[in-house]
């Protein structure tokens, strides 16, 4: 059987399309290449984004901001001294971009003006910390990326 130019071009196209389809199927079915959103409830968070902007504006009006620092005990989060710590409520969220299984959230219940997150809860690497807190029904939001 003799192959002419037209048949050769069609065979090359079929081979190329098969090659591309093989990689598309492999990428979509292989668990090593999961395509997750950054957070599970992305669209819900997008709707609440204006509240987040307002809370960040409120944080900028504070005389003292929240202070996050690494100490010997762990990660120390200090709230402003001019606020009564008994009236502060909210949550502290720690997000690990490289592994969502390490993410966790801590409710704020203060017995002093600071919270200590122990070393055993934090692995070395990058963390995004979000402190969503209220004082006298005014929301405040603090965000920071840190390398632990």
Backbone bond lengths (Angstrom), bond angles and torsions (degrees), N, CA, C in turn:
res aa  C-N    CA-C-N  psi(-1)  N-CA   C-N-CA  omega(-1)  CA-C   N-CA-C  phi
1 X - - - 1.452 - - 1.525 108.61 -
2 X 1.291 114.15 134.30 1.453 120.18 -178.54 1.531 108.88 -103.91
3 X 1.351 116.44 132.88 1.474 121.18 -179.63 1.527 107.63 -101.34
4 X 1.328 115.19 124.38 1.464 118.86 176.93 1.540 110.00 -94.09
5 X 1.328 116.57 178.89 1.468 122.06 -176.30 1.520 112.06 -60.52
6 X 1.280 119.30 -42.74 1.466 122.90 -179.16 1.513 111.82 -60.98
7 X 1.344 116.31 -45.20 1.469 120.76 179.05 1.525 110.58 -65.75
8 X 1.316 118.56 -39.65 1.460 122.45 179.83 1.528 111.05 -63.75
9 X 1.328 116.84 -41.58 1.476 120.55 179.17 1.525 110.22 -64.74
10 X 1.332 117.76 -42.84 1.468 121.26 178.92 1.524 109.96 -63.47
11 X 1.335 118.44 -42.31 1.461 121.18 178.98 1.539 111.71 -64.53
12 X 1.334 117.27 -38.25 1.462 120.91 177.63 1.533 109.87 -65.10
13 X 1.354 117.47 -43.53 1.467 120.46 177.42 1.529 111.47 -61.64
14 X 1.298 118.10 -43.96 1.468 121.89 179.14 1.528 110.19 -63.15
15 X 1.317 117.24 -41.72 1.468 120.85 177.55 1.525 111.84 -63.47
16 X 1.342 116.52 -43.28 1.465 120.72 -179.91 1.526 110.79 -65.55
17 X 1.329 117.86 -44.73 1.467 121.61 179.19 1.529 110.20 -63.06
18 X 1.309 118.30 -39.79 1.470 121.80 178.15 1.523 110.43 -64.12
19 X 1.325 116.49 -41.49 1.456 122.18 178.44 1.531 111.02 -60.52
20 X 1.325 117.22 -47.34 1.468 122.04 179.86 1.527 110.19 -65.07
21 X 1.316 118.70 -45.44 1.464 121.74 -179.84 1.524 111.48 -61.97
22 X 1.327 117.31 -37.56 1.457 121.04 177.24 1.532 110.64 -57.94
23 X 1.344 117.59 -47.11 1.462 120.50 -179.20 1.520 112.31 -70.89
24 X 1.320 118.74 -33.27 1.468 120.79 177.02 1.527 109.75 -64.26
25 X 1.322 116.87 -46.49 1.462 120.73 179.10 1.521 110.71 -64.84
26 X 1.315 117.67 -41.87 1.462 121.23 -179.79 1.529 111.10 -63.36
27 X 1.315 118.22 -42.61 1.464 121.65 -179.27 1.533 111.85 -68.02
28 X 1.320 117.79 -33.27 1.464 120.49 -177.99 1.520 113.35 -82.98
29 X 1.315 118.18 -22.64 1.460 119.91 -177.37 1.521 113.30 -102.50
30 X 1.295 119.04 -16.78 1.458 122.25 -178.73 1.530 110.22 -79.08
31 X 1.329 117.53 128.24 1.470 120.88 -178.23 1.528 112.87 -70.71
32 X 1.306 118.48 -15.55 1.472 120.46 177.04 1.518 112.28 -70.91
33 X 1.313 116.93 -18.28 1.469 121.47 -177.07 1.519 110.36 -116.34
34 X 1.341 118.05 51.45 1.461 120.55 -179.68 1.519 109.69 -69.98
35 X 1.323 115.15 143.66 1.462 121.74 -178.26 1.522 109.24 -111.91
36 X 1.334 116.34 75.02 1.458 120.74 -179.76 1.515 109.90 -90.33
37 X 1.343 114.63 151.52 1.448 119.12 167.95 1.526 107.47 -72.03
38 X 1.312 116.61 163.20 1.455 120.08 -178.71 1.527 110.01 -61.55
39 X 1.316 117.07 -42.01 1.457 121.83 175.08 1.518 108.06 -127.72
40 X 1.312 116.30 155.65 1.464 121.00 -176.73 1.523 111.85 -68.56
41 X 1.328 117.48 -40.28 1.463 120.79 -177.05 1.535 110.88 -104.49
42 X 1.306 115.58 54.54 1.465 122.72 -175.46 1.527 112.03 -58.03
43 X 1.314 118.33 -46.84 1.461 121.27 -175.05 1.524 111.38 -70.09
44 X 1.306 117.24 -34.29 1.464 121.25 176.40 1.527 109.91 -65.32
45 X 1.327 116.69 -41.27 1.454 120.50 178.79 1.527 111.49 -67.28
46 X 1.308 116.72 -33.45 1.462 120.47 179.42 1.527 110.90 -63.97
47 X 1.320 117.87 -36.87 1.458 121.79 179.13 1.528 111.66 -68.23
48 X 1.319 117.80 -29.87 1.464 121.93 -179.27 1.525 112.23 -90.67
49 X 1.303 118.16 11.54 1.460 121.90 -173.59 1.532 112.29 -66.44
50 X 1.346 118.72 -34.59 1.467 120.74 -179.97 1.531 110.60 -64.80
51 X 1.319 117.42 -37.68 1.465 120.23 176.53 1.525 110.57 -62.96
52 X 1.314 116.05 -36.21 1.462 121.39 177.87 1.532 110.64 -65.71
53 X 1.314 116.58 -41.87 1.471 120.82 178.36 1.524 110.36 -62.25
54 X 1.337 116.72 -43.37 1.463 120.51 179.62 1.528 111.35 -64.24
55 X 1.329 117.23 -40.27 1.460 120.86 179.19 1.530 111.02 -65.65
56 X 1.333 117.70 -36.81 1.469 120.64 177.18 1.526 110.72 -67.40
57 X 1.335 116.96 -36.59 1.468 119.94 175.77 1.519 110.75 -62.90
58 X 1.336 116.00 -41.54 1.469 119.66 177.85 1.520 110.85 -62.02
59 X 1.317 117.58 -37.18 1.470 121.26 179.50 1.521 111.82 -64.56
60 X 1.315 116.27 -32.22 1.468 119.55 -179.40 1.520 112.43 -73.26
61 X 1.343 117.10 -16.84 1.457 119.86 179.22 1.526 112.40 -86.55
62 X 1.331 117.96 -7.72 1.467 121.47 -179.61 1.526 111.26 -69.27
63 X 1.324 115.69 147.05 1.462 120.05 174.98 1.522 110.97 -69.86
64 X 1.342 116.14 -41.02 1.463 122.48 175.89 1.518 107.57 -121.30
65 X 1.301 116.21 140.33 1.462 119.94 178.01 1.529 109.03 -97.73
66 X 1.305 116.08 170.03 1.457 121.47 175.03 1.528 107.96 -66.59
67 X 1.325 116.50 139.41 1.469 121.40 -179.38 1.524 108.34 -114.81
68 X 1.332 116.06 127.05 1.458 122.46 177.97 1.523 107.41 -117.68
69 X 1.345 116.01 123.67 1.461 119.17 -179.78 1.521 110.51 -147.03
70 X 1.318 114.81 150.90 1.460 121.60 177.92 1.518 108.58 -85.80
71 X 1.337 115.67 127.75 1.460 121.07 178.61 1.527 108.47 -125.50
72 X 1.329 116.04 -177.82 1.467 120.60 179.88 1.529 111.77 -65.58
73 X 1.331 117.49 -32.84 1.464 120.99 -178.97 1.525 112.38 -77.84
74 X 1.311 116.43 -27.37 1.465 121.32 -176.48 1.518 110.13 152.83
75 X 1.311 115.88 -144.21 1.462 122.05 179.53 1.525 108.12 -94.49
76 X 1.324 117.26 119.66 1.462 121.98 -178.13 1.516 109.39 -103.09
77 X 1.332 115.48 127.08 1.458 122.06 178.36 1.521 107.10 -114.87
78 X 1.334 116.70 115.87 1.461 122.25 -177.75 1.517 109.70 -108.41
79 X 1.314 115.29 127.25 1.455 121.33 177.95 1.526 109.30 -89.84
80 X 1.337 118.00 160.83 1.471 120.19 -177.70 1.534 112.17 -56.28
81 X 1.322 115.79 136.86 1.460 121.86 -178.32 1.526 112.36 -68.72
82 X 1.350 116.71 -26.26 1.466 118.83 -177.47 1.532 113.12 -77.59
83 X 1.322 118.00 -4.50 1.472 122.61 178.12 1.526 109.03 -102.04
84 X 1.324 116.32 141.48 1.460 121.35 176.63 1.524 107.97 -73.48
85 X 1.320 117.46 114.95 1.463 121.14 -173.84 1.525 113.29 -64.16
86 X 1.335 118.24 -21.46 1.467 120.73 178.25 1.523 112.14 -68.81
87 X 1.338 117.35 -23.96 1.472 121.59 -178.04 1.517 112.66 -95.00
88 X 1.318 118.47 2.08 1.470 121.98 -179.74 1.520 108.97 -89.29
89 X 1.329 115.80 130.95 1.471 121.02 176.64 1.524 108.27 -138.39
90 X 1.320 116.17 164.54 1.452 120.20 178.72 1.509 112.15 145.14
91 X 1.338 115.27 -156.72 1.462 120.32 -179.11 1.524 110.53 -138.16
92 X 1.321 114.41 152.13 1.458 122.57 173.43 1.526 106.08 -114.75
93 X 1.338 116.67 119.68 1.464 121.40 -179.26 1.514 109.30 -111.70
94 X 1.315 116.01 128.77 1.454 121.33 174.94 1.518 108.11 -113.91
95 X 1.311 115.32 122.06 1.457 123.08 -174.02 1.516 108.70 -116.52
96 X 1.316 116.48 127.23 1.461 121.59 178.39 1.526 107.92 -104.85
97 X 1.348 119.25 107.86 1.462 120.98 -176.90 1.526 114.09 -59.18
98 X 1.328 118.06 -29.26 1.456 120.14 -175.06 1.526 113.65 -84.44
99 X 1.346 118.17 -16.24 1.459 119.93 -176.95 1.528 109.25 -157.28
100 X 1.323 116.47 107.71 1.461 119.43 -176.19 1.530 112.64 -70.16
101 X 1.317 118.37 -14.49 1.463 121.24 177.90 1.530 111.80 -71.40
102 X 1.323 117.96 -18.56 1.459 121.92 179.68 1.521 113.02 -89.79
103 X 1.340 117.93 -8.42 1.462 121.31 179.97 1.521 110.05 -64.10
104 X 1.322 115.90 143.99 1.462 119.58 173.68 1.516 110.56 -154.12
105 X 1.331 114.72 164.53 1.454 122.49 -177.09 1.515 108.70 -133.13
106 X 1.332 115.93 139.69 1.459 122.00 -178.70 1.532 108.46 -124.13
107 X 1.330 117.72 128.02 1.471 118.36 173.97 1.530 109.60 -73.29
108 X 1.319 115.91 146.16 1.463 120.62 -179.09 1.527 108.78 -88.70
109 X 1.321 115.89 116.30 1.466 122.31 169.75 1.517 105.56 -138.67
110 X 1.306 115.77 107.86 1.459 121.19 -169.64 1.524 112.48 -99.04
111 X 1.324 116.05 138.08 1.461 122.32 168.96 1.527 109.20 -111.03
112 X 1.326 115.11 -6.47 1.467 123.50 174.38 1.527 105.49 -148.94
113 X 1.307 117.14 -178.76 1.467 119.39 -176.31 1.520 113.24 -82.45
114 X 1.350 116.60 9.52 1.457 119.00 179.69 1.526 111.84 -139.10
115 X 1.332 114.40 156.76 1.464 122.58 177.48 1.524 106.85 -120.81
116 X 1.335 116.35 138.68 1.463 120.51 177.36 1.522 108.41 -116.70
117 X 1.323 115.78 123.12 1.462 121.84 175.09 1.522 106.07 -100.15
118 X 1.312 116.09 119.49 1.458 121.41 -172.69 1.530 112.41 -65.99
119 X 1.336 115.05 153.67 1.470 122.36 179.71 1.518 112.75 -58.19
120 X 1.329 117.24 -34.62 1.470 119.89 -175.67 1.532 112.31 -64.50
121 X 1.337 117.64 -20.62 1.466 121.07 179.25 1.524 112.77 -86.53
122 X 1.317 117.76 -11.57 1.463 121.46 -174.39 1.528 110.82 -121.34
123 X 1.303 116.18 127.41 1.461 121.43 173.31 1.516 108.62 -92.88
124 X 1.313 115.77 158.79 1.459 119.51 176.96 1.517 109.90 -64.89
125 X 1.315 116.03 143.93 1.458 121.10 178.78 1.517 111.02 133.72
126 X 1.311 115.33 -168.71 1.459 121.52 -176.31 1.519 111.19 -84.27
127 X 1.322 116.14 135.60 1.454 124.30 175.65 1.520 108.65 -131.45
128 X 1.321 116.44 142.94 1.455 121.88 169.94 1.522 106.26 -106.68
129 X 1.320 116.03 122.72 1.463 120.16 -179.47 1.518 108.97 -109.45
130 X 1.330 115.63 133.25 1.453 122.55 177.74 1.523 107.60 -127.61
131 X 1.323 115.67 121.39 1.460 120.72 178.65 1.520 106.85 -112.57
132 X 1.317 115.46 110.12 1.459 123.00 179.85 1.526 106.17 -106.23
133 X 1.325 116.30 106.32 1.459 119.49 -174.43 1.517 112.23 -133.66
134 X 1.332 115.12 159.22 1.468 121.76 179.46 1.520 108.99 -127.47
135 X 1.307 113.60 143.58 1.457 120.91 173.02 1.514 106.70 -138.56
136 X 1.324 116.53 121.07 1.468 122.95 -176.69 1.529 110.74 53.55
137 X 1.327 116.70 45.92 1.476 125.36 178.87 1.522 113.92 59.78
138 X 1.306 118.35 19.44 1.466 122.38 173.89 1.521 106.73 -105.77
139 X 1.351 117.71 120.79 1.472 119.27 -178.62 1.526 112.00 -79.30
140 X 1.316 115.24 142.24 1.458 122.87 176.08 1.528 107.75 -130.55
141 X 1.316 115.68 149.47 1.461 120.12 179.84 1.522 109.12 -137.72
142 X 1.318 115.24 130.66 1.462 122.28 177.50 1.509 107.92 -124.47
143 X 1.326 116.43 128.97 1.468 121.74 177.95 1.512 109.76 -127.36
144 X 1.324 114.90 140.41 1.461 118.76 177.49 1.507 109.17 -156.46
145 X 1.305 116.85 142.77 1.468 123.19 171.77 1.521 106.73 -102.65
146 X 1.327 116.03 132.97 1.445 118.58 179.96 1.513 110.17 -140.71
147 X 1.300 115.57 154.37 1.452 122.23 175.20 1.507 107.16 -106.22
148 X 1.314 116.44 117.34 1.462 121.41 -175.05 1.506 110.38 -93.23
